[in-house]
Amino acid sequence: LEACRERDMSFGYIEFNHHSKKFRGADGSFFSTDYEALCSLAMRLQCNGWTNYSKPLQEVLEEFQAFSLKGTDRSLRGQAHVLLITDGVPTHGDPTAHQERAWAQQLGIVIHSVYLGW
């Protein structure tokens, strides 16, 4: 988070298990630079339910696609990343997220996955 703050990078935040919950800023936008809000959300995160990688990836890719269609002069190529942090292996949806990975590649988005667990 500090690296994002130092570089003034925007972020979006989705919590997921077998459902996903997308958070929006006060202005209704998905991408934000409100680092304090992200810290607050992440500190209150609770793990429960099953694990579905496909749903949150679909939702974040929809947001990236909408951003790129707005006609901004900022290119996403090489600058768009998804950090998927999970505490479990997928038990619902496509465990390999094949369609979502292909879509991300088409949009020029890099997906990083981090497993935290035992």
DSSP file (Angstrom, degrees, kcal/mol; ACC not computed):
  #  RESIDUE AA STRUCTURE BP1 BP2  ACC     N-H-->O    O-->H-N    N-H-->O    O-->H-N    TCO  KAPPA ALPHA  PHI   PSI    X-CA   Y-CA   Z-CA
    1    1 A L     >        0   0    0      0, 0.0     4,-2.4     0, 0.0     5,-0.1   0.000 360.0 360.0 360.0 -39.5    0.0    0.0    0.0
    2    2 A E  H  >  +     0   0    0      1,-0.2     4,-2.7     2,-0.2     5,-0.2   0.890 360.0  53.9 -63.6 -37.8    2.8    2.4    0.8
    3    3 A A  H  > S+     0   0    0      1,-0.2     4,-1.4     2,-0.2    -1,-0.2   0.892 109.2  49.2 -63.0 -38.3    4.4    1.8   -2.7
    4    4 A C  H  4>S+     0   0    0      2,-0.2     5,-2.6     1,-0.2     4,-0.5   0.927 111.3  49.1 -63.8 -45.0    1.0    2.7   -4.2
    5    5 A R  H ><5S+     0   0    0     -4,-2.4     3,-1.2     1,-0.2    -2,-0.2   0.924 109.4  51.6 -61.7 -45.6    0.8    5.9   -2.1
    6    6 A E  H 3<5S+     0   0    0     -4,-2.7    -1,-0.2     1,-0.3    -2,-0.2   0.824 116.7  40.3 -61.7 -31.5    4.4    6.9   -3.0
    7    7 A R  T 3<5S-     0   0    0     -4,-1.4    -1,-0.3    -5,-0.2    -2,-0.2   0.371 108.3-123.2 -98.7   3.5    3.6    6.5   -6.7
    8    8 A D  T < 5 +     0   0    0     -3,-1.2     2,-0.3    -4,-0.5    -3,-0.2   0.895  50.8 171.1  54.1  44.4    0.1    8.0   -6.5
    9    9 A M      < -     0   0    0     -5,-2.6     2,-0.2    -6,-0.1    -1,-0.2  -0.626  29.7-129.5 -86.7 142.0   -1.3    4.8   -7.9
   10   10 A S        -     0   0    0     -2,-0.3     2,-0.3    23,-0.1    23,-0.2  -0.548  28.2-173.5 -83.3 155.7   -5.1    4.2   -8.1
   11   11 A F  B     -A   32   0A   0     21,-2.4    21,-2.6    -2,-0.2     2,-0.3  -0.958  17.3-148.6-144.2 161.6   -6.5    1.0   -6.8
   12   12 A G        -     0   0    0     -2,-0.3     2,-0.4    19,-0.2    19,-0.1  -0.907  16.1-147.0-125.8 159.9   -9.8   -0.9   -6.6
   13   13 A Y  E     +B   23   0B   0     10,-0.6    10,-2.4    17,-0.3     2,-0.4  -0.981  19.1 169.8-138.3 124.7  -10.9   -3.2   -3.8
   14   14 A I  E     -B   22   0B   0     -2,-0.4     2,-0.4     8,-0.2     8,-0.2  -0.996  17.2-155.3-131.7 126.9  -13.0   -6.3   -3.9
   15   15 A E  E     -B   21   0B   0      6,-2.3     6,-3.1    -2,-0.4     2,-0.3  -0.796  25.6-179.3 -95.0 145.4  -13.5   -8.8   -1.0
   16   16 A F  E     +B   20   0B   0     -2,-0.4     4,-0.2     4,-0.2     2,-0.2  -0.991  32.1 142.5-148.2 153.5  -14.4  -12.3   -2.0
   17   17 A N  S    S-     0   0    0      2,-2.9    35,-1.6    -2,-0.3    32,-0.1  -0.276  96.3 -32.1-143.2-116.4  -15.3  -15.8   -0.9
   18   18 A H  S    S+     0   0    0     33,-0.2     2,-0.3    -2,-0.2    33,-0.1   0.557 144.0  40.1 -85.3  -6.9  -18.0  -17.6   -2.9
   19   19 A H  S    S-     0   0    0     31,-0.2    -2,-2.9     2,-0.0     2,-0.4  -0.795  83.4-139.1-120.8 169.1  -19.5  -14.1   -3.3
   20   20 A S  E     -B   16   0B   0     -2,-0.3     2,-0.5    -4,-0.2    -4,-0.2  -0.987   6.1-157.9-133.4 149.9  -17.7  -10.9   -4.0
   21   21 A K  E     -B   15   0B   0     -6,-3.1    -6,-2.3    -2,-0.4     2,-0.4  -0.971  10.1-154.9-129.4 115.6  -18.3   -7.4   -2.7
   22   22 A K  E     -B   14   0B   0     -2,-0.5     2,-0.4    -8,-0.2    -8,-0.2  -0.746   9.1-147.3 -92.8 133.2  -17.0   -4.5   -4.7
   23   23 A F  E     -B   13   0B   0    -10,-2.4   -10,-0.6    -2,-0.4     2,-0.3  -0.817  12.0-165.1-102.5 141.1  -16.2   -1.3   -2.8
   24   24 A R        -     0   0    0     -2,-0.4     6,-0.2   -12,-0.1     5,-0.1  -0.902  20.4-113.1-123.0 151.7  -16.6    2.2   -4.3
   25   25 A G    >   -     0   0    0      4,-2.9     3,-2.1    -2,-0.3    -1,-0.1  -0.133  43.7 -89.8 -72.4 175.9  -15.3    5.6   -3.3
   26   26 A A  T 3  S+     0   0    0      1,-0.3    -1,-0.1     2,-0.1    -2,-0.0   0.792 129.8  53.4 -59.3 -28.9  -17.5    8.4   -2.0
   27   27 A D  T 3  S-     0   0    0      2,-0.1    -1,-0.3     1,-0.0     3,-0.1   0.415 120.7-108.5 -88.0   2.9  -17.9    9.6   -5.6
   28   28 A G  S <  S+     0   0    0     -3,-2.1     2,-0.2     1,-0.3    -2,-0.1   0.408  74.9 134.3  89.3  -2.4  -19.0    6.2   -6.8
   29   29 A S        -     0   0    0      1,-0.1    -4,-2.9     2,-0.1    -1,-0.3  -0.533  51.0-147.2 -84.5 149.4  -15.9    5.3   -8.7
   30   30 A F  S    S+     0   0    0     -6,-0.2     2,-0.3    -2,-0.2   -17,-0.3   0.918  83.7  64.9 -77.5 -46.7  -14.2    1.9   -8.3
   31   31 A F  S    S+     0   0    0    -19,-0.1     2,-0.3    32,-0.1   -19,-0.2  -0.632  70.7 159.1 -83.7 136.4  -10.6    3.2   -8.8
   32   32 A S  B     -A   11   0A   0    -21,-2.6   -21,-2.4    -2,-0.3    -2,-0.0  -0.916  48.4-144.1-148.6 166.3   -9.4    5.5   -6.0
   33   33 A T        +     0   0    0     -2,-0.3     2,-1.7   -23,-0.2     3,-0.2   0.018  61.2 124.4-121.1  23.1   -6.4    6.9   -4.2
   34   34 A D     >  +     0   0    0      1,-0.2     4,-1.7   -23,-0.2     3,-0.2  -0.610  30.8 170.6 -84.0  81.2   -8.1    6.9   -0.8
   35   35 A Y  H  > S+     0   0    0     -2,-1.7     4,-2.5     1,-0.2    -1,-0.2   0.829  71.3  58.1 -66.4 -34.0   -5.4    4.8    0.9
   36   36 A E  H  > S+     0   0    0      1,-0.2     4,-2.3     2,-0.2    -1,-0.2   0.906 105.4  50.4 -63.4 -40.9   -6.8    5.3    4.4
   37   37 A A  H  > S+     0   0    0     -3,-0.2     4,-2.6     2,-0.2    -1,-0.2   0.911 110.1  50.4 -63.6 -41.7  -10.1    3.8    3.3
   38   38 A L  H  X S+     0   0    0     -4,-1.7     4,-2.8     2,-0.2     5,-0.2   0.927 109.8  50.1 -62.3 -44.2   -8.3    0.8    1.9
   39   39 A C  H  X S+     0   0    0     -4,-2.5     4,-2.1     1,-0.2    -1,-0.2   0.924 111.2  49.5 -59.0 -43.9   -6.3    0.3    5.1
   40   40 A S  H  X S+     0   0    0     -4,-2.3     4,-1.0     2,-0.2    -2,-0.2   0.921 112.7  46.5 -62.4 -45.3   -9.6    0.5    7.1
   41   41 A L  H >< S+     0   0    0     -4,-2.6     3,-0.7     1,-0.2     4,-0.4   0.939 113.0  48.8 -61.9 -47.6  -11.3   -2.1    4.9
   42   42 A A  H >< S+     0   0    0     -4,-2.8     3,-0.8     1,-0.3    -1,-0.2   0.840 106.9  55.9 -64.8 -33.4   -8.4   -4.5    4.9
   43   43 A M  H 3< S+     0   0    0     -4,-2.1    -1,-0.3    -5,-0.2    -2,-0.2   0.763 109.7  46.5 -70.7 -23.9   -8.0   -4.3    8.7
   44   44 A R  T << S+     0   0    0     -4,-1.0    -1,-0.2    -3,-0.7    -2,-0.2   0.412  83.0 130.0 -97.0   1.5  -11.7   -5.4    9.1
   45   45 A L    <   -     0   0    0     -3,-0.8     2,-0.4    -4,-0.4    -3,-0.1  -0.295  37.8-166.8 -60.9 134.8  -11.5   -8.2    6.6
   46   46 A Q        -     0   0    0      2,-0.0     2,-0.5    -2,-0.0    -2,-0.1  -0.976  15.2-133.0-123.9 140.2  -12.9  -11.5    7.9
   47   47 A C        +     0   0    0     -2,-0.4     2,-0.3   -30,-0.0   -30,-0.1  -0.796  45.8 128.1 -94.7 127.7  -12.4  -14.9    6.2
   48   48 A N        +     0   0    0     -2,-0.5    -2,-0.0     2,-0.2     2,-0.0  -0.969  38.8  34.0-165.2 165.0  -15.4  -17.1    5.8
   49   49 A G  S    S-     0   0    0     -2,-0.3     2,-0.1   -32,-0.1   -33,-0.0  -0.270  89.0 -48.0  83.1-170.0  -17.2  -19.1    3.1
   50   50 A W        -     0   0    0     -2,-0.0     2,-0.5    41,-0.0   -31,-0.2  -0.267  58.0-105.7 -92.0-177.5  -15.9  -20.9    0.1
   51   51 A T        +     0   0    0     38,-0.2    40,-2.7   -33,-0.1    41,-2.1  -0.960  33.4 171.0-123.3 125.7  -13.5  -19.6   -2.5
   52   52 A N  B     -c   92   0C   0    -35,-1.6    41,-0.1    -2,-0.5   -35,-0.1  -0.959   8.0-179.6-132.0 112.1  -14.3  -18.5   -6.0
   53   53 A Y  S  > S+     0   0    0     39,-0.5     4,-1.7    -2,-0.4     5,-0.2   0.819  76.5  65.1 -77.7 -32.2  -11.5  -16.8   -8.0
   54   54 A S  H  > S+     0   0    0     38,-0.3     4,-2.7    40,-0.2     5,-0.2   0.909  95.7  53.7 -61.4 -47.9  -13.7  -16.3  -11.1
   55   55 A K  H  > S+     0   0    0      1,-0.2     4,-2.2     2,-0.2    -1,-0.2   0.929 111.2  41.7 -60.8 -52.2  -16.3  -13.9   -9.7
   56   56 A P  H  > S+     0   0    0      0, 0.0     4,-2.5     0, 0.0    -1,-0.2   0.885 115.3  52.2 -65.2 -34.3  -13.9  -11.2   -8.3
   57   57 A L  H  X S+     0   0    0     -4,-1.7     4,-2.4     2,-0.2    -2,-0.2   0.919 108.6  50.5 -65.6 -41.4  -11.7  -11.4  -11.4
   58   58 A Q  H  X S+     0   0    0     -4,-2.7     4,-2.1     1,-0.2    -1,-0.2   0.934 112.0  48.3 -58.3 -46.1  -14.7  -10.9  -13.7
   59   59 A E  H  X S+     0   0    0     -4,-2.2     4,-1.6     1,-0.2    -2,-0.2   0.909 112.6  45.7 -64.9 -43.1  -15.8   -7.9  -11.7
   60   60 A V  H  X S+     0   0    0     -4,-2.5     4,-2.3     1,-0.2    -1,-0.2   0.883 111.9  52.1 -70.0 -35.7  -12.4   -6.2  -11.6
   61   61 A L  H  X S+     0   0    0     -4,-2.4     4,-2.6     1,-0.2    -1,-0.2   0.867 106.0  54.9 -67.7 -34.7  -11.8   -6.8  -15.3
   62   62 A E  H  X S+     0   0    0     -4,-2.1     4,-2.5    -5,-0.2    -1,-0.2   0.903 108.7  49.2 -60.5 -40.6  -15.2   -5.2  -16.1
   63   63 A E  H  X S+     0   0    0     -4,-1.6     4,-2.3     2,-0.2    -2,-0.2   0.913 111.3  48.0 -66.5 -42.6  -14.0   -2.2  -14.2
   64   64 A F  H  X S+     0   0    0     -4,-2.3     4,-2.5     2,-0.2    -2,-0.2   0.918 112.4  49.6 -62.7 -42.6  -10.7   -2.1  -16.1
   65   65 A Q  H  X S+     0   0    0     -4,-2.6     4,-1.8     1,-0.2    -2,-0.2   0.924 110.8  49.0 -63.8 -43.8  -12.6   -2.5  -19.4
   66   66 A A  H  X S+     0   0    0     -4,-2.5     4,-0.7     1,-0.2    -1,-0.2   0.899 110.9  51.8 -61.6 -40.1  -15.0    0.4  -18.5
   67   67 A F  H ><>S+     0   0    0     -4,-2.3     3,-0.8     1,-0.2     5,-0.6   0.922 110.3  47.4 -61.2 -44.8  -12.0    2.5  -17.5
   68   68 A S  H ><5S+     0   0    0     -4,-2.5     3,-0.8     1,-0.2    -1,-0.2   0.791 108.7  55.4 -70.1 -26.8  -10.3    1.9  -20.9
   69   69 A L  H 3<5S+     0   0    0     -4,-1.8    -1,-0.2     1,-0.2    -2,-0.2   0.607  85.9  81.3 -80.5 -11.9  -13.6    2.6  -22.8
   70   70 A K  T <<5S-     0   0    0     -3,-0.8    -1,-0.2    -4,-0.7    -2,-0.2   0.614 105.1-119.8 -69.5 -10.1  -13.9    6.1  -21.2
   71   71 A G  T < 5 +     0   0    0     -3,-0.8    -2,-0.1    -4,-0.2    -3,-0.1   0.753  52.6 164.5  79.9  23.4  -11.5    7.3  -23.7
   72   72 A T      < -     0   0    0     -5,-0.6    -1,-0.2     2,-0.1    -2,-0.0  -0.328  45.8-125.8 -69.1 158.6   -8.9    8.5  -21.2
   73   73 A D  S    S+     0   0    0      2,-0.1     2,-0.6    -2,-0.0    -1,-0.1   0.466  82.7 100.7 -85.2   0.3   -5.4    9.2  -22.6
   74   74 A R        -     0   0    0      2,-0.0     2,-0.3     1,-0.0    -2,-0.1  -0.764  67.0-143.8 -88.5 123.7   -3.9    6.8  -20.0
   75   75 A S        -     0   0    0     -2,-0.6    -2,-0.1     1,-0.1    -7,-0.0  -0.612   5.4-151.2 -82.1 143.7   -3.0    3.5  -21.5
   76   76 A L    >>  +     0   0    0     -2,-0.3     3,-2.6    31,-0.1     4,-1.2   0.691  58.5 119.5 -84.4 -19.8   -3.5    0.4  -19.3
   77   77 A R  T 34 S-     0   0    0      1,-0.3    32,-0.1     2,-0.2    -2,-0.1  -0.234  92.6  -6.6 -55.5 120.8   -0.7   -1.5  -21.0
   78   78 A G  T 34 S+     0   0    0     30,-0.9    -1,-0.3     2,-0.2    31,-0.1   0.412 127.7  74.3  77.3  -2.8    2.0   -2.4  -18.5
   79   79 A Q  T <4 S+     0   0    0     -3,-2.6     2,-0.5    29,-0.2    -2,-0.2   0.434  73.4  85.9-119.3  -3.3    0.3   -0.3  -15.8
   80   80 A A  E  <  +d  109   0D   0     -4,-1.2    30,-2.4    28,-0.5     2,-0.4  -0.895  50.8 168.5-110.6 123.8   -2.7   -2.4  -14.8
   81   81 A H  E     -d  110   0D   0     -2,-0.5     2,-0.5    28,-0.2    30,-0.2  -0.974  23.5-154.4-134.5 145.8   -2.3   -5.1  -12.2
   82   82 A V  E     -d  111   0D   0     28,-2.8    30,-3.6    -2,-0.4     2,-0.7  -0.988   8.6-160.0-116.8 127.4   -4.6   -7.3  -10.2
   83   83 A L  E     -d  112   0D   0     -2,-0.5     2,-0.8    28,-0.2    30,-0.2  -0.924   7.8-167.1-108.4 107.7   -3.4   -8.6   -6.8
   84   84 A L  E     -d  113   0D   0     28,-3.4    30,-3.0    -2,-0.7     2,-0.5  -0.852   5.2-173.2 -99.1 108.3   -5.5  -11.6   -5.8
   85   85 A I  E     +d  114   0D   0     -2,-0.8     2,-0.3    28,-0.2    30,-0.2  -0.903  12.5 169.5-106.5 126.5   -4.9  -12.4   -2.2
   86   86 A T  E     -d  115   0D   0     28,-2.7    30,-3.3    -2,-0.5     3,-0.1  -0.937  38.0-157.5-137.3 156.1   -6.5  -15.6   -1.0
   87   87 A D  S    S+     0   0    0     -2,-0.3     2,-0.3    28,-0.2    31,-0.3   0.247  79.9  35.1-111.6  10.0   -6.4  -18.0    2.0
   88   88 A G  S    S-     0   0    0     29,-0.1    -1,-0.1    30,-0.1     3,-0.1  -0.992  81.1 -97.8-157.6 163.4   -7.7  -21.0    0.1
   89   89 A V        -     0   0    0     -2,-0.3   -38,-0.2     1,-0.1     2,-0.1  -0.542  60.3 -88.1 -77.7 150.9   -7.8  -23.0   -3.0
   90   90 A P        +     0   0    0      0, 0.0   -38,-0.2     0, 0.0    -1,-0.1  -0.403  45.0 172.0 -66.6 132.3  -10.9  -22.4   -5.2
   91   91 A T        +     0   0    0    -40,-2.7     2,-0.3    -2,-0.1   -39,-0.2   0.442  67.4  42.8-114.9  -7.4  -13.9  -24.5   -4.3
   92   92 A H  B    S+c   52   0C   0    -41,-2.1   -39,-0.5     2,-0.1   -38,-0.3  -0.949 103.2  12.0-135.8 155.7  -16.4  -22.8   -6.6
   93   93 A G  S    S-     0   0    0     -2,-0.3   -42,-0.0   -41,-0.1     3,-0.0  -0.189 114.5 -24.4  72.8-170.9  -16.2  -21.6  -10.2
   94   94 A D    >   -     0   0    0      1,-0.2     3,-1.1     2,-0.1   -40,-0.2  -0.662  56.9-152.1 -76.4 115.3  -13.4  -22.4  -12.5
   95   95 A P  T 3  S+     0   0    0      0, 0.0    -1,-0.2     0, 0.0    -2,-0.0   0.728  97.1  43.4 -64.7 -19.8  -10.4  -23.2  -10.3
   96   96 A T  T 3  S-     0   0    0     -3,-0.0     5,-0.1   -43,-0.0    -2,-0.1   0.532  95.9-140.5 -99.1  -7.7   -8.0  -22.1  -13.1
   97   97 A A    <>  +     0   0    0     -3,-1.1     4,-2.7     3,-0.1     5,-0.2   0.886  37.7 167.7  49.0  43.4  -10.0  -18.9  -14.0
   98   98 A H  H  >  +     0   0    0      1,-0.2     4,-2.2     2,-0.2     5,-0.2   0.914  68.5  44.1 -56.1 -51.4   -9.1  -19.7  -17.6
   99   99 A Q  H  > S+     0   0    0      1,-0.2     4,-2.4     2,-0.2    -1,-0.2   0.898 114.6  49.9 -63.8 -40.4  -11.5  -17.2  -19.2
  100  100 A E  H  > S+     0   0    0      2,-0.2     4,-2.6     1,-0.2    -1,-0.2   0.892 110.0  50.0 -67.3 -39.0  -10.6  -14.5  -16.8
  101  101 A R  H  X S+     0   0    0     -4,-2.7     4,-2.2     2,-0.2    -1,-0.2   0.905 111.8  48.6 -65.3 -40.2   -6.9  -14.9  -17.4
  102  102 A A  H  X S+     0   0    0     -4,-2.2     4,-2.2    -5,-0.2    -2,-0.2   0.907 112.2  48.7 -65.0 -41.4   -7.4  -14.8  -21.2
  103  103 A W  H  X S+     0   0    0     -4,-2.4     4,-2.0     2,-0.2    -2,-0.2   0.913 110.4  51.2 -64.2 -43.4   -9.5  -11.7  -20.8
  104  104 A A  H  X>S+     0   0    0     -4,-2.6     5,-3.1     1,-0.2     4,-0.9   0.914 109.8  50.1 -60.2 -43.0   -6.9  -10.0  -18.6
  105  105 A Q  H ><5S+     0   0    0     -4,-2.2     3,-0.7     1,-0.2    -1,-0.2   0.910 108.6  52.3 -62.3 -41.7   -4.2  -10.8  -21.2
  106  106 A Q  H 3<5S+     0   0    0     -4,-2.2    -1,-0.2     1,-0.2    -2,-0.2   0.870 112.5  45.4 -61.7 -36.9   -6.4   -9.3  -23.9
  107  107 A L  H 3<5S-     0   0    0     -4,-2.0    -1,-0.2    -5,-0.1    -2,-0.2   0.565 116.7-114.3 -82.8  -9.0   -6.8   -6.1  -21.9
  108  108 A G  T <<5 +     0   0    0     -4,-0.9   -30,-0.9    -3,-0.7   -28,-0.5   0.780  66.9 145.2  80.5  28.4   -3.0   -6.0  -21.0
  109  109 A I  E   < -d   80   0D   0     -5,-3.1     2,-0.5    -6,-0.2    -1,-0.3  -0.839  41.7-142.8-104.8 136.1   -3.6   -6.6  -17.3
  110  110 A V  E     -d   81   0D   0    -30,-2.4   -28,-2.8    -2,-0.4     2,-0.5  -0.837  10.4-152.4 -98.4 129.9   -1.3   -8.7  -15.2
  111  111 A I  E     -d   82   0D   0     -2,-0.5     2,-0.5   -30,-0.2   -28,-0.2  -0.900  10.0-171.1-103.8 126.1   -2.8  -10.9  -12.5
  112  112 A H  E     -d   83   0D   0    -30,-3.6   -28,-3.4    -2,-0.5     2,-0.4  -0.957   6.5-160.2-112.9 131.5   -0.6  -11.6   -9.4
  113  113 A S  E     -d   84   0D   0     -2,-0.5     2,-0.4   -30,-0.2   -28,-0.2  -0.936   7.2-173.0-117.1 138.9   -1.9  -14.2   -6.9
  114  114 A V  E     -d   85   0D   0    -30,-3.0   -28,-2.7    -2,-0.4     2,-0.6  -0.996  10.2-153.7-130.1 126.9   -0.7  -14.5   -3.3
  115  115 A Y  E     -d   86   0D   0     -2,-0.4     2,-0.5   -30,-0.2   -28,-0.2  -0.893  10.6-176.1-102.6 124.6   -1.7  -17.4   -1.1
  116  116 A L        +     0   0    0    -30,-3.3     2,-0.3    -2,-0.6    -2,-0.0  -0.969  43.0  77.4-118.2 114.0   -1.7  -16.7    2.7
  117  117 A G              0   0    0     -2,-0.5   -29,-0.1     1,-0.1    -2,-0.0  -0.966 360.0 360.0 177.2-163.7   -2.5  -19.7    4.7
  118  118 A W              0   0    0     -2,-0.3    -1,-0.1   -31,-0.3   -30,-0.1   0.322 360.0 360.0-132.3 360.0   -1.3  -22.9    6.1
